[in-house]
Amino acid sequence: MVLKNNVKIVHREQTLLRRYYDFLSIKILNGLLYCYGTYNQTGIEYKYRIKYNGYSAPSVKIISPLIEMPYHTYNDGTLCLYYPKETPWDCDKLHLYDTFIPWTHQWILFYEIYRQTGVWEYPEIVHNDEK
């Protein structure tokens, strides 16, 4: 269900993303914000999609290339970018432009290091209680 306030939040996020990142493709469809971006820091171009409904935490998925060793991802293939119990998503205080975009780019860099070394170099929290 899309609530009126959620629509305002989604439009606010669209405006902020367009202000800070001109390389993103952003659209709103049926009350959901879809943000498509690319990141190429290591010679490999990663394409990703962020999906946001305006109230729960956004989800991020790498579209290409195929993630070979899905380390720090959930069962549905979305990226694990932060620990929700430590930092619950608050749509009034947190924004995609200064959280999920840089977190996604950072995840990609650490994934590339992981592919080369087999070690996830970024600090992590073991959270086996998550399904």
URGI-V554841 format. One line per field, one symbol per residue. psi: psi as a letter, one per 20 degrees, with the letter a starting at -180 (. if undefined). burial: I if it has 16 or more other C-alpha atoms within 10 Angstrom, else O. A space follows every 50 residues. Layout:
psi->???
burial->???
This chain:
psi->ppqghhgggghghgggghghoiiqppqppkjppppprqpnijipppprpp ppiigrprqpppgqrpognmplqrhjiqqoirohhhnqpoihhqqhhjfh ghhgggggghgggghhhjpoiqqrppmiiq.
burial->OOOOOIIOIIIOIIOOIOOOOOOIOIOIOOIIIIIIIIIOOOOOOIOIII IIIIIOIIIIIIIOOOOOOOOIOOOOIIIIIIOOOOOOIOIOOOIIIOOI IOIIIOIIIIIIIIOOOOOIOOOOOOOOOOO
